[in-house]
Amino acid sequence: MNAEATSPSAGLLKGLRVVEIGRRIAGPIAGMVLAEQGAEVIRVVDRSAESDDRLRDAILARGKTETPLDLGRDDDRDRLLRLLAQADVVVENLAPSRLRARGIDFDELRRERNPGLVSCSLHPFPAGDPRAELPDHEAIAGAAGLLYEKPLGPPRFHDFPIGSVVAGLFGANGIMAALIARLSIGRGQHVGATLYRSALFSQILLILIKGGMPRGFLPFKMVGTPFMGPWLCKGERYIYLHITLPAHNAKILEVLEEIGYETEVGRLRKVMSAQTARDPSQVGSIAEAKKLKRLYGEIFLTKTPDEWEKTLGDDLCCIKIRRADEWLRDSAEAGMSDACVVEDPVFGELMAPGAAVVMPEHPPVIRPREIVDDRLAGVLERWESAPVETAVGMEAIGELRHPLDGVRVLDLARVIAGPCAARILAEFGAEVISVQSPTNLDWALSFHLLFNAGKRSVTLDFRSNEGKEKLWALMEEFRPHAFIQNYRHLDLAKTIGVDPDSVHARYPEIAYTHLNAYGNEGIWRDRPGFEQVVQAVSGIQISYARGERPRLLPAPVIDIGSGLLGAFSTLIGLYNQKRCGEGSVGTTHLTTMALLLQVDSISAAQREESLHQSRDKLGSAVHDSAHEIVQGLVRARDGRACVAGPRAEIARWLEREGVLKGEGGDPLVAAAKGLRKQPISYWQRSIENADLAHSIAMLPQQKLKGLLANKSFSRHNSIPQIRKRDYPGCPSAFNFVRNPIEMSLTPIADISPPPMRGADTREIMARIGEDLPEGAGTTTYPENKPLFVWLGSLIRWGYFAWRSGNV
C-alpha cells in the first residue's frame, strides 16, 4: 500500500492495491467490500471460464476496474504476474487445478517478487479433501456444511448462497488481519476460508442443538412460543411478531388495549401464566401456548399487515412479511441505504445491495464497474511507475503469534451479531472483555455459550449514573483499542454516554463499531429487530417457504454475517489506527446482510429488463439458460443426495439414463421419481460414465453425526473445526465450532469456550476499586433436567413447534 493520509472524501483503504481473480460469489464479495472502503480493486476475468450469471457478476463488480484476460495464454499470464508483483492483496476462488495449470504460485511470488503480498483463496473444500476435486457448485459445499439441515425433520433445500457469502466475508476479515500483521512482521502471508467450513460455522446453533446441548436448555420450547412467528392477517398476507422479551410482551398488551381490544387483552391476561410473563420465550405449557395462539390469531385477522405494522411496528418487532423486491422498494422509500442504483456500462441501471459497512467520515465508494479492455496496460504502467511499498521490502518490527496480539477490545453488544464480531476479533488474538447487563433469560445464556468464546465476561448495569461511572472507570483501566456496541440506534447510545463523540472525546484513536437492525438512516432506524424479524422483512422467509406459509430459515445467518461485517469494520479501523494514529467510526446493519444473501434473486429479478438494455452491447447470447446451474436435494433408493450442474448437462445425463420425464423447468424435479430407483453410488458412476464428472456433482446429504465421525473432513491446522470441549459451569462437554480462517504466518488463536456469564466481574471490577463478594455478577446456566424429563419436553415441544410450522 502506498503511504498516503486519508481524507474525508476517501475510503480508509485508499491506496490499497487489490487483484481479484474471482468467479461466482465468494471472491467477488471479498473484493467488493474492500472496494467500498476505497481500495483499488482490479478484477481479472478469465475469458477461458464461462460465467453462469453475468448480471450477478456485474452487480458484485461495482466499484472495481474489470479487465478480461485469457489466463491460458503465456503473455496474459505474464501480465497478471507483473500485476501481482505490485499488489498488496490478491483474492481468488478459481479451482486449485486451474491456478496450478496457469503457473500461478503465491508463495513463489512472495519469495521472488513481492514479499508483502497477502493472498486469499476461497475454495469450496480444503486442500486434501477428496471433495475438493468435485465441480465447485454452491450447493455441494452447502450440503456438506449442513446448510439444508433443520433442527427437526428432513432437510429442506434453499437457494441462498450462504457458504459463498460467509466465506467471502471471512476472507475479507482474514485479509485485513493479515494487513495489520504485515505492519509488524513486514511480510505478507496466505489466508484461506472454504465454503464448506464457512457453512459449518453458520450452522453453529444447529450444531449445538443437534450435537448434545446442556439439558437445562429447551430450544424447541422457544421455537414453539406463540410470541415469535408469522401471523395470518386480513388480506391473506402475514405479519411477523417477535415479543419474547418481557417488556415487549407487556407493551403489546398495553397498545392493544389502547386501540380497542380490551376484551381480547382481558382473555390473554387470563390465559397467560406468571412464568410466561417473566419469560415469554418459555411458555408455561403447551395448553397455554395453544390458547394464546388462538387468541392472537383472532386478533391479527382483524387488520391488514400494513395496518398492524403501522400500529405496532415503531416500538415492537411487528412487521409485514415482504418479498425481497418489496423490501428493496420500501427501504429506498424509507431513506435507507440497503440498496443502491449503479449505471452499469453493459446492463444499464442496476439495483444492487448497498454498502456493507459505512464509515460516516469516510463514505463508501459506490460506483459502476469500469471495463478496460487493454489487457492491463494502463494499470501496469501506473502501478509499476510507483512500486508498492512491500514490493521493495518492509522493516519488520517484531514477530506475532496472532494478528491482533496486544489489541484490546471492549464489547458492550448482546444477542448474536455484536458478540459474534467481538468473538472473531478474539480468534485473531485480541483481548476482549464482554460487558453486559444482568439477565436470566435462557436464550440469552445459550447465545453466550456460542458467541462469547475467547472473552472475559463482566456483568454491569450501566443504565444508572453510578453504572455509567463504573463503565468509564473500567474503560480507563482497560484502555481499549476498539469498542463494539449494538444499541438500536446511535441516539440511544448517546443516552448511555457511549456514542461515538463521547467515546472519541476520551479515546480519539479508538476504532468504534456499531451494529443494529436497520442502520442509522431513514425512518426504520428506531425500530427494534432480531434475526427472525429481518428474515421476514427482507424476503428470506418467503423465499425459504417456496410458496407455502412464510418459514424461518433455521440458522442465524444474518446475525453471523453481520457479525463478520462488524469485525471487518473494526479491523479497518484498527488498520487505520496502526498506520495513521487516527480513530474511526464504522457501522453495519442486519438488513444489509440479508440482501447480500439474496444477491442471486436480486439478479434474477432484473434479468429480463437488463438483458433487453444490453442487447446492442452483448448480442443475443448474453444469457444462455443452458449454463444456469441447477441444484437441489434428490432422493435415491438409499437416501438423499445433493446434485448440481449446468441445466443442459443435467438434462443430458438424465435423458441418457431414461428418467427425465417432460421438457422445460427443473430437470431434477422432472426426474424425481426415476432417481429413487437406484442408489446414490449408481448415479455417481453414471455421471462418470457419461463423461460429465467435470461439470455435474452428486454428494450424499451430510448429517452431523457422520461429519463428526469422519475426522479427516473436520481437521483444521491439526485442530478439528468441531470438537467436544468442556464449558465452565456446564456439567458435560459439548460441541465447539472453530472459526474457519487459516493464516500461514499468524494463525488464529485456539480460543477457550466462554466463562460463565459474568464470571470475571469480581476480578475485573476490583481493578477499579470495587470490592464485590465471591460470585458477584455470575449467572448460572439452567440446571440440568433428568434425561426422561428433558427428552419428554423436547419431543412434546418439538412436535408442537413442527405442527405450528415454526420448524
C-alpha positions in Angstrom: 0.0 0.0 0.0 1.4 3.4 -0.9 1.6 5.5 2.2 -0.8 8.5 2.0 -3.0 10.1 4.5 -6.7 9.5 4.1 -9.1 12.4 3.5 -12.8 12.6 4.4 -13.7 12.1 0.8 -11.6 8.9 0.5 -12.2 5.5 2.0 -9.9 4.3 4.7 -8.3 1.8 2.3 -7.4 4.3 -0.3 -4.1 3.4 -1.9 -4.5 -0.4 -1.2 -4.0 -2.4 -4.4 -6.1 -5.5 -4.7 -6.3 -8.0 -7.6 -9.4 -10.2 -7.7 -9.3 -13.3 -9.8 -12.8 -14.4 -8.9 -15.9 -16.1 -10.2 -19.4 -16.5 -8.9 -19.8 -15.1 -5.4 -17.1 -15.7 -2.7 -14.1 -13.9 -4.3 -16.2 -11.0 -5.7 -17.9 -10.4 -2.3 -14.5 -10.1 -0.7 -13.3 -7.8 -3.4 -16.5 -5.7 -3.3 -16.3 -4.9 0.4 -12.7 -3.9 0.1 -13.5 -1.6 -2.9 -16.3 0.0 -0.9 -13.7 1.2 1.6 -11.5 2.8 -1.1 -9.2 0.0 -2.2 -8.4 -0.1 -5.9 -9.7 -3.4 -7.0 -8.7 -4.8 -10.4 -11.0 -7.7 -11.3 -9.4 -10.1 -13.8 -12.0 -12.0 -15.7 -10.6 -15.3 -17.1 -12.0 -15.5 -20.7 -11.5 -19.2 -20.7 -14.1 -19.8 -18.0 -17.8 -19.4 -18.8 -19.9 -17.3 -16.4 -23.2 -18.8 -15.2 -24.7 -15.3 -14.4 -23.2 -12.3 -16.0 -25.7 -9.9 -14.4 -24.8 -11.1 -10.9 -21.2 -10.7 -11.9 -21.9 -7.0 -12.8 -23.7 -6.4 -9.5 -20.8 -7.7 -7.5 -18.2 -5.9 -9.7 -19.4 -2.4 -8.7 -16.6 -0.2 -7.6 -14.0 -2.2 -9.4 -12.0 -2.0 -12.6 -12.6 -5.0 -14.7 -10.3 -6.4 -17.4 -10.6 -9.6 -19.4 -7.6 -11.9 -19.8 -7.1 -15.4 -21.2 -5.0 -17.0 -18.5 -4.3 -19.9 -20.8 -2.1 -17.6 -22.9 1.5 -17.1 -21.7 1.5 -13.3 -22.5 -1.7 -12.7 -20.5 -0.4 -14.8 -17.6 2.8 -12.8 -17.5 0.8 -9.6 -17.4 -1.1 -10.9 -14.4 2.2 -11.9 -12.6 3.6 -8.4 -13.2 0.4 -7.0 -11.7 0.6 -9.3 -8.7 4.2 -8.1 -8.2 2.9 -4.6 -7.5 -0.2 -5.6 -5.5 -1.0 -5.6 -1.7 -3.7 -8.2 -1.9 -4.8 -10.9 -4.3 -8.1 -12.8 -3.7 -9.1 -15.7 -5.8 -11.7 -18.5 -5.9 -10.7 -20.4 -9.0 -10.3 -24.1 -8.9 -6.9 -25.0 -7.5 -6.1 -27.1 -10.5 -6.8 -24.1 -12.8 -4.3 -22.0 -10.8 -1.6 -24.7 -10.9 -2.2 -25.2 -14.7 -1.6 -21.5 -15.2 1.6 -21.4 -13.2 0.4 -19.0 -10.5 2.0 -19.8 -7.2 1.5 -17.2 -4.5 4.3 -18.5 -2.2 6.8 -18.2 -5.1 5.6 -14.7 -5.8 6.3 -13.8 -2.2 9.7 -15.3 -2.3 10.9 -13.9 -5.6 8.9 -10.7 -6.4 6.6 -9.3 -3.7 7.3 -10.4 -0.1 4.4 -8.3 1.3 1.7 -9.9 -0.9 -1.4 -11.0 1.1 -3.1 -13.8 -0.9 -6.5 -15.1 -0.1 -8.1 -18.3 -1.5 -11.8 -19.1 -1.1 -12.4 -22.6 -2.4 -15.3 -25.0 -1.8 -13.3 -27.6 0.2 -9.9 -27.7 1.9 -6.8 -29.0 0.0 -6.6 -32.7 0.5 -10.3 -33.2 1.0 -11.4 -35.7 -1.7 -14.4 -33.5 -2.4 -12.1 -30.7 -3.5 -11.9 -32.4 -6.9 -15.7 -32.1 -7.4 -17.1 -29.2 -9.6 -17.3 -26.1 -7.5 -21.0 -25.7 -7.2 -22.5 -23.8 -4.3 -25.0 -26.4 -3.2 -22.4 -29.2 -2.9 -20.3 -27.3 -0.3 -23.6 -26.3 1.3 -24.9 -29.8 1.7 -21.5 -30.9 3.1 -21.7 -28.0 5.6 -25.2 -28.9 6.9 -26.9 -25.9 5.3 -30.1 -27.7 4.4 -30.4 -29.5 7.8 -33.2 -28.4 10.2 -33.4 -29.0 14.0 -36.4 -31.3 13.3 -37.5 -33.2 10.3 -35.9 -33.8 6.9 -33.5 -31.4 5.2 -35.0 -28.5 3.2 -33.2 -27.2 0.2 -32.9 -23.4 -0.5 -31.0 -21.2 -3.0 -29.3 -18.8 -0.6 -25.5 -18.8 -1.3 -24.7 -18.8 2.4 -21.4 -20.7 2.1 -20.1 -18.3 -0.6 -21.2 -15.0 1.1 -20.0 -16.1 4.6 -16.7 -17.4 3.1 -16.2 -14.1 1.2 -16.7 -12.2 4.5 -14.4 -14.5 6.4 -11.9 -13.9 3.6 -12.2 -10.1 3.9 -11.6 -10.3 7.6 -8.6 -12.5 7.1 -7.2 -10.1 4.6 -7.5 -7.2 6.9 -6.0 -9.2 9.8 -3.0 -10.1 7.5 -2.5 -6.5 6.5 -2.5 -5.5 10.2 0.1 -8.3 10.9 2.1 -7.1 7.9 2.7 -3.8 9.7 4.5 -5.6 12.4 6.2 -8.6 10.7 7.0 -6.9 7.4 5.7 -9.8 5.3 2.6 -10.9 3.6 1.0 -14.3 4.1 -1.7 -16.6 2.7 -5.2 -16.5 4.0 -7.9 -19.1 3.3 -11.5 -19.9 4.1 -13.6 -22.6 2.5 -17.2 -22.5 1.6 -17.7 -25.8 3.4 -16.2 -24.7 6.7 -17.9 -21.3 6.5 -21.2 -23.1 6.0 -20.5 -25.2 9.1 -19.8 -22.0 11.2 -23.1 -20.5 10.0 -24.8 -23.6 11.4 -23.2 -23.2 14.9 -26.6 -23.0 16.6 -27.9 -26.2 14.8 -24.7 -28.0 15.8 -25.3 -27.0 19.4 -28.9 -28.2 19.4 -28.3 -31.5 17.5 -24.9 -32.3 18.9 -25.8 -32.6 22.6 -26.6 -29.2 24.2 -26.9 -29.0 28.1 -30.2 -30.4 29.3 -31.0 -27.2 31.2 -32.0 -25.6 27.8 -35.2 -26.3 26.0 -34.7 -25.0 22.5 -37.9 -26.2 21.0 -39.9 -24.6 23.8 -38.6 -21.2 22.5 -39.2 -22.2 18.9 -42.8 -23.1 19.7 -43.6 -20.0 21.6 -46.6 -18.0 20.2 -44.7 -14.8 20.9 -42.4 -15.4 17.9 -43.7 -16.3 14.5 -45.8 -15.4 11.4 -49.5 -14.5 11.8 -52.1 -14.5 9.0 -53.8 -11.2 8.7 -56.7 -9.7 6.8 -56.0 -9.8 3.0 -54.2 -13.2 3.1 -50.7 -11.7 3.9 -48.7 -12.2 7.0 -47.0 -10.2 9.8 -44.1 -11.4 11.8 -44.2 -10.9 15.6 -41.2 -11.2 17.9 -42.1 -10.2 21.5 -40.1 -12.7 23.6 -38.7 -10.0 25.8 -40.8 -9.4 28.9 -41.0 -5.7 28.3 -42.2 -6.3 24.7 -44.8 -8.7 25.9 -46.2 -6.2 28.4 -46.1 -3.4 25.8 -48.2 -5.2 23.1 -51.0 -5.8 25.7 -50.9 -2.1 26.6 -51.1 -1.0 22.9 -53.9 -3.5 22.1 -55.9 -2.1 25.0 -55.4 1.5 23.8 -56.7 0.7 20.3 -59.9 -1.0 21.4 -59.0 -4.7 22.1 -59.8 -4.5 25.9 -61.9 -7.7 25.8 -59.3 -9.7 23.9 -56.5 -8.5 26.1 -58.5 -9.5 29.2 -58.7 -13.0 27.8 -55.0 -13.0 27.0 -54.2 -11.9 30.6 -56.4 -14.6 32.0 -54.6 -17.3 30.0 -51.1 -16.1 30.5 -49.2 -17.6 33.4 -46.8 -15.7 35.7 -44.0 -17.8 34.3 -44.8 -16.8 30.7 -45.0 -13.1 31.7 -41.5 -13.4 33.2 -40.0 -15.1 30.1 -42.3 -15.2 27.0 -39.8 -17.5 25.2 -40.5 -20.2 27.8 -44.3 -20.5 27.9 -45.7 -22.5 30.9 -47.4 -25.3 29.0 -48.4 -26.4 25.5 -52.1 -26.0 26.5 -51.3 -22.4 27.4 -49.4 -21.9 24.1 -52.4 -23.2 22.1 -54.8 -20.9 23.8 -52.5 -17.8 23.4 -52.0 -18.8 19.7 -55.8 -19.0 19.1 -56.5 -15.7 20.8 -53.7 -13.8 19.0 -54.8 -15.4 15.7 -58.3 -14.0 16.1 -56.9 -10.5 16.8 -54.5 -10.3 13.9 -57.1 -11.4 11.4 -58.9 -8.1 12.0 -56.4 -5.9 10.3 -54.1 -6.0 7.3 -50.3 -6.4 7.7 -49.7 -2.8 6.8 -52.1 -1.6 9.4 -50.5 -3.8 12.1 -47.1 -2.7 11.2 -48.1 1.0 11.4 -49.8 0.4 14.8 -47.2 -1.8 16.5 -44.0 -1.6 14.5 -42.5 1.6 15.9 -42.0 0.1 19.4 -42.2 -3.6 18.8 -40.9 -6.2 16.4 -44.0 -6.4 14.3 -43.6 -6.1 10.6 -45.3 -7.1 7.3 -43.6 -10.1 5.8 -42.2 -8.9 2.5 -40.6 -10.3 -0.7 -37.1 -9.1 -1.5 -38.3 -6.8 -4.3 -40.8 -5.2 -1.9 -38.0 -4.6 0.7 -35.7 -3.0 -1.9 -38.5 -0.6 -2.8 -39.7 0.1 0.7 -36.2 0.6 2.2 -35.3 3.0 -0.5 -38.6 5.0 0.1 -37.8 5.0 3.8 -34.4 6.7 3.1 -32.3 3.7 4.0 -29.0 2.6 2.3 -29.8 -1.1 2.0 -29.8 -0.8 -1.8 -28.1 1.4 -4.4 -28.5 2.0 -8.1 -25.5 2.0 -10.4 -25.3 2.7 -14.1 -23.5 -0.4 -15.4 -21.6 0.1 -18.7 -23.2 -3.1 -20.1 -26.6 -3.6 -18.4 -27.6 0.0 -17.7 -29.3 0.8 -14.5 -28.9 -1.9 -11.9 -30.2 -2.3 -8.4 -27.5 -3.7 -6.1 -27.0 -4.2 -2.4 -25.8 -1.1 -0.7 -22.5 -0.6 1.2 -21.9 -3.5 3.6 -20.0 -1.2 6.0 -20.4 2.6 6.3 -17.7 4.8 7.8 -19.6 8.1 8.2 -16.5 10.3 8.0 -15.1 8.3 5.0 -18.2 7.5 2.9 -18.2 4.2 1.0 -17.1 4.2 -2.7 -20.2 3.3 -4.7 -19.8 3.5 -8.5 -20.4 1.3 -11.5 -17.6 -1.1 -12.6 -15.2 0.2 -15.2 -14.4 -2.2 -18.0 -11.0 -1.7 -19.5 -10.1 -4.0 -22.5 -6.4 -3.1 -22.7 -5.0 -6.3 -21.2 -3.8 -4.4 -18.1 -1.6 -2.0 -20.0 -2.8 1.2 -18.2 -2.8 -0.3 -14.7 0.6 -1.9 -15.1 2.1 1.4 -16.3 0.7 3.2 -13.3 1.5 0.6 -10.7 5.0 -0.1 -11.9 5.8 3.6 -12.0 5.1 3.8 -8.3 6.1 0.4 -6.8 4.1 -0.9 -3.9 5.9 -0.4 -0.6 6.0 -4.0 0.2 7.4 -4.9 -3.2 10.7 -3.3 -2.1 10.5 -4.7 1.4 9.2 -3.5 4.8 11.1 -3.4 8.0 9.8 -6.0 10.4 9.0 -4.5 13.9 8.6 -7.9 15.5 7.0 -11.3 15.5 3.4 -12.1 16.3 1.7 -15.3 17.4 -1.7 -14.0 16.2 -2.6 -11.0 14.0 -4.2 -9.0 16.9 -1.7 -9.7 19.6 -1.7 -6.8 22.0 -5.1 -5.4 20.8 -7.8 -4.8 23.5 -11.5 -4.8 22.6 -14.4 -3.7 24.8 -17.6 -5.5 23.8 -20.9 -4.0 25.0 -23.0 -5.9 22.5 -25.7 -8.6 23.2 -27.6 -11.4 21.5 -25.6 -12.6 18.4 -24.3 -10.1 15.8 -22.2 -7.8 18.0 -20.9 -10.6 20.2 -20.0 -12.6 17.1 -18.0 -9.6 15.8 -16.0 -9.5 19.0 -15.5 -13.2 19.1 -13.9 -13.1 15.6 -11.5 -10.4 16.9 -10.7 -12.7 19.9 -9.9 -15.5 17.5 -7.5 -13.1 15.7 -5.7 -12.8 19.1 -7.3 -9.7 20.7 -8.0 -9.5 24.4 -11.8 -9.0 24.7 -13.9 -8.1 27.6 -17.7 -8.6 27.3 -19.7 -6.2 29.5 -23.4 -7.0 29.6 -26.4 -6.1 31.8 -27.8 -8.7 34.2 -30.2 -11.3 32.6 -31.6 -14.8 33.4 -33.3 -15.3 30.0 -32.4 -18.8 28.8 -32.0 -17.8 25.1 -29.5 -15.1 26.1 -27.4 -17.6 28.0 -27.5 -20.1 25.1 -26.1 -17.4 22.8 -23.5 -16.5 25.4 -22.2 -20.1 25.1 -21.7 -19.7 21.3 -20.6 -16.1 20.8 -18.7 -15.1 23.9 -16.0 -17.7 23.5 -12.5 -16.3 23.9 -13.6 -13.4 26.1 -13.7 -12.4 29.7 -17.2 -11.7 31.0 -18.4 -8.8 33.2 -21.9 -8.1 34.4 -22.6 -4.4 34.9 -25.9 -2.5 34.8 -24.7 0.8 33.2 -28.1 2.4 32.8 -27.8 4.3 36.0 -25.5 7.2 36.6 -23.5 5.0 39.0 -23.3 2.3 36.5 -22.1 4.7 33.8 -19.3 5.9 36.1 -18.2 2.4 36.7 -18.2 1.7 32.9 -16.0 4.7 32.2 -13.7 3.7 35.1 -13.5 0.2 33.5 -12.6 1.7 30.1 -10.0 3.9 31.7 -8.4 0.8 33.3 -8.7 -1.4 30.2 -7.8 1.3 27.6 -9.4 -0.5 24.7 -8.2 -0.1 21.1 -11.7 -1.0 19.8 -15.2 -0.6 21.1 -18.3 -2.5 19.8 -22.0 -1.9 20.7 -25.3 -2.8 19.1 -27.9 -0.4 20.6 -31.0 0.1 18.5 -29.5 3.4 17.1 -26.7 5.8 17.9 -29.0 8.3 19.7 -29.9 5.6 22.2 -26.2 5.0 22.7 -25.9 8.7 23.5 -28.3 8.5 26.4 -26.0 5.9 27.9 -23.0 8.1 27.1 -21.3 5.6 24.7 -22.0 7.3 21.4 -19.0 7.9 19.0 -18.5 11.5 20.0 -18.4 10.7 23.7 -16.1 7.8 23.3 -13.7 9.6 20.9 -13.6 12.6 23.3 -11.8 10.4 25.7 -10.1 8.0 23.3 -9.6 9.7 20.0 -7.8 6.8 18.4 -10.3 4.1 19.2 -11.9 2.0 16.4 -15.7 2.3 17.2 -18.2 -0.1 15.6 -22.0 0.0 15.8 -24.3 -2.8 14.6 -28.1 -2.6 14.5 -31.1 -4.0 12.6 -31.9 -1.2 10.1 -29.0 1.2 10.0 -28.8 4.9 11.1 -30.6 6.4 8.1 -34.3 6.6 7.3 -37.4 6.1 9.3 -36.7 2.5 10.2 -33.6 3.3 12.3 -35.5 3.5 15.6 -37.2 0.1 15.2 -36.1 -3.0 17.1 -35.1 -6.0 15.1 -33.8 -9.6 15.5 -32.7 -12.2 13.1 -36.1 -13.7 12.6 -37.7 -10.2 12.0 -35.1 -9.2 9.5 -35.5 -12.5 7.6 -39.2 -11.7 7.5 -39.0 -8.1 6.3 -36.2 -8.7 3.7 -37.8 -11.6 1.8 -35.9 -14.5 3.1 -38.8 -16.2 4.9 -41.0 -16.0 1.7 -38.2 -17.4 -0.5 -37.4 -20.2 2.0 -41.1 -21.2 2.1 -41.3 -21.7 -1.6 -44.9 -20.9 -1.9 -46.0 -22.1 1.5 -46.7 -20.2 4.7 -43.6 -18.0 5.5 -40.9 -20.0 7.2 -37.9 -19.1 9.3 -34.6 -20.2 7.8 -33.4 -22.1 10.9 -30.0 -20.6 11.3 -28.8 -17.1 12.5 -27.1 -16.5 9.2 -27.9 -12.8 9.1 -26.6 -12.2 12.6 -23.4 -14.2 11.9 -22.9 -12.4 8.6 -23.5 -9.0 10.3 -21.1 -10.0 13.0 -18.4 -10.7 10.3 -19.2 -7.2 8.8 -18.8 -5.7 12.3 -15.5 -7.4 12.8 -14.4 -6.3 9.3 -15.3 -2.7 10.2 -13.3 -2.9 13.4 -10.3 -4.4 11.6 -10.4 -1.5 9.1 -10.4 0.9 12.0 -7.5 -0.9 13.7 -5.5 -0.9 10.5 -6.0 2.9 10.1 -5.2 3.3 13.8 -2.0 1.5 13.5 -0.9 3.3 10.3 -2.1 6.8 10.9 -2.9 7.0 14.7 -6.5 8.0 13.9 -9.8 6.9 15.3 -12.8 5.8 13.2 -16.5 5.0 13.3 -17.9 2.1 11.4 -21.5 0.9 11.1 -23.3 -2.0 9.6 -26.8 -3.5 10.0 -28.7 -6.7 9.6 -30.9 -5.8 6.5 -27.7 -5.2 4.5 -26.5 -8.7 5.1 -30.0 -10.0 4.3 -29.7 -8.6 0.8 -26.2 -9.9 0.3 -27.6 -13.4 0.9 -30.2 -12.7 -1.8 -27.9 -11.4 -4.5 -28.9 -14.3 -6.8 -32.6 -13.4 -6.6 -31.8 -9.7 -6.9 -30.0 -10.5 -10.1 -32.8 -12.7 -11.4 -35.5 -10.1 -10.7 -33.7 -7.6 -13.0 -32.6 -10.1 -15.7 -35.3 -9.6 -18.3 -35.2 -5.8 -18.3 -31.4 -5.6 -18.0 -30.8 -8.1 -20.9 -33.1 -6.0 -23.1 -31.0 -2.9 -22.4 -27.8 -4.8 -23.2 -28.7 -6.4 -26.5 -26.8 -4.0 -28.6 -23.7 -4.5 -26.5 -23.6 -8.2 -25.9 -25.8 -9.7 -28.6 -28.4 -12.4 -28.2 -26.1 -14.8 -26.3 -25.9 -12.5 -23.2 -27.7 -15.1 -21.1 -27.7 -18.7 -22.0 -30.0 -20.7 -19.8 -28.2 -23.9 -20.7 -25.3 -22.6 -18.5 -27.5 -21.9 -15.5 -26.7 -24.0 -12.5 -29.5 -26.4 -11.5 -29.1 -27.7 -7.9 -31.2 -29.4 -5.3 -31.7 -32.3 -3.0 -33.0 -35.6 -4.6 -34.0 -38.9 -3.1 -32.2 -42.0 -4.3 -33.0 -45.5 -3.2 -30.6 -45.4 -0.2 -31.1 -41.8 0.9 -30.9 -38.1 0.0 -28.1 -36.5 -2.1 -27.3 -33.1 -3.4 -27.0 -32.7 -7.2 -25.7 -29.6 -9.0 -24.6 -28.8 -12.6 -25.4 -26.8 -15.7 -29.0 -27.2 -16.8 -28.3 -28.6 -20.2 -25.8 -31.2 -19.0 -28.0 -32.4 -16.1 -30.8 -32.8 -18.7 -28.5 -34.8 -21.0 -27.4 -37.1 -18.1 -30.9 -37.8 -17.0 -32.1 -38.3 -20.6 -29.3 -40.8 -21.1 -30.5 -42.7 -18.0 -34.1 -42.6 -19.2 -35.5 -41.0 -16.1 -36.2 -37.4 -17.4 -39.9 -37.0 -18.0 -41.0 -33.9 -19.8 -39.2 -30.8 -21.1 -38.5 -27.4 -19.5 -38.4 -26.5 -15.9 -36.1 -28.0 -13.4 -34.8 -31.4 -14.8 -34.1 -32.6 -11.2 -37.8 -32.2 -10.3 -38.9 -33.8 -13.6 -36.7 -36.8 -12.9 -37.5 -37.2 -9.2 -39.4 -40.5 -9.4 -36.8 -42.1 -11.6 -33.9 -41.1 -9.4 -35.5 -43.1 -6.5 -34.9 -46.4 -8.4 -31.2 -46.7 -7.9 -28.7 -46.0 -5.0 -26.5 -42.9 -4.9 -23.4 -44.8 -5.9 -25.1 -45.9 -9.1 -26.0 -42.3 -10.1 -22.4 -41.1 -9.2 -21.0 -43.8 -11.5 -23.5 -42.9 -14.2 -22.3 -39.3 -14.2 -18.7 -40.5 -14.7 -19.8 -42.9 -17.4 -21.5 -40.0 -19.2 -18.2 -38.1 -19.1 -19.9 -35.3 -17.1 -18.0 -35.5 -13.8 -16.2 -32.3 -14.8 -19.4 -30.3 -14.6 -22.0 -32.3 -12.5 -21.5 -33.2 -8.9 -23.5 -35.5 -6.6 -22.9 -35.8 -2.9 -24.8 -37.8 -0.2 -26.6 -35.4 2.2 -24.3 -34.9 5.2 -25.5 -35.4 8.7 -23.8 -34.0 11.8 -23.2 -37.5 13.3 -21.4 -38.7 10.2 -19.5 -35.5 9.9 -18.1 -35.8 13.4 -17.2 -39.4 12.9 -15.1 -38.6 9.8 -12.2 -36.7 11.4 -10.4 -36.1 8.1 -13.1 -33.8 6.9 -13.1 -31.6 10.0 -9.3 -31.2 10.6 -8.2 -27.5 10.7 -4.5 -26.9 11.0 -4.3 -30.0 13.2 -7.2 -28.7 15.3 -10.7 -30.1 14.4 -13.1 -27.4 13.4 -15.8 -29.1 15.5 -14.8 -30.9 18.7 -16.2 -31.7 22.2 -14.9 -29.3 24.8 -15.7 -28.6 28.5 -17.6 -25.4 29.2 -17.2 -23.7 32.6 -20.5 -24.1 34.5 -21.8 -26.9 32.3 -22.0 -30.5 33.7 -20.9 -32.1 30.4 -18.8 -31.3 27.3 -20.4 -30.4 24.0 -19.5 -29.2 20.5 -17.3 -26.2 20.0 -17.2 -24.8 16.4 -14.0 -23.1 15.4 -13.5 -20.1 13.0 -12.7 -21.4 9.5 -10.0 -18.9 8.7 -6.5 -20.2 8.0 -3.4 -17.9 8.1 0.0 -19.2 7.1 2.2 -17.0 9.4 0.0 -15.7 12.2 -2.7 -18.3 12.7 -5.9 -17.6 14.6 -6.0 -18.4 18.3 -7.5 -21.6 19.7 -9.8 -19.7 22.0 -11.4 -21.2 25.0 -15.1 -21.7 25.5 -16.7 -18.8 27.3 -16.6 -18.4 31.1 -19.9 -18.4 32.9 -21.8 -15.2 32.2 -20.3 -12.5 34.4 -17.7 -14.9 35.9 -14.9 -12.2 35.7 -16.9 -9.5 37.3 -15.3 -9.6 40.7 -11.7 -9.8 39.4 -12.1 -7.0 36.8 -14.2 -4.6 38.9 -11.6 -4.9 41.7 -9.2 -3.1 39.4 -11.4 0.0 39.6 -11.7 -0.2 43.4 -15.0 -2.2 43.6 -14.9 -4.8 46.4 -17.5 -7.4 45.4 -18.3 -10.7 47.1 -17.3 -14.0 45.5 -19.6 -14.9 42.6 -20.9 -11.4 42.2 -22.3 -10.8 38.7 -22.2 -14.5 37.8 -25.2 -16.1 36.2 -25.5 -19.8 36.3 -27.0 -21.9 33.5 -30.3 -23.6 33.9 -30.0 -26.7 36.0 -29.8 -30.0 34.0 -33.1 -31.7 34.0 -33.4 -35.5 34.4 -33.0 -37.2 31.0 -36.5 -38.5 30.7 -38.0 -35.1 31.7 -35.8 -33.3 29.1 -36.5 -35.8 26.4 -40.2 -35.6 27.1 -40.2 -31.9 26.8 -38.0 -32.0 23.7 -40.5 -34.4 22.0 -43.7 -32.6 23.1 -42.4 -29.0 22.3 -40.7 -30.2 19.2 -43.9 -31.7 17.8 -45.9 -28.6 18.8 -43.3 -26.3 17.0 -43.4 -28.6 14.0 -47.2 -28.7 13.8 -47.2 -24.9 14.3 -45.0 -24.5 11.2 -42.1 -22.9 13.1 -39.5 -25.6 12.2 
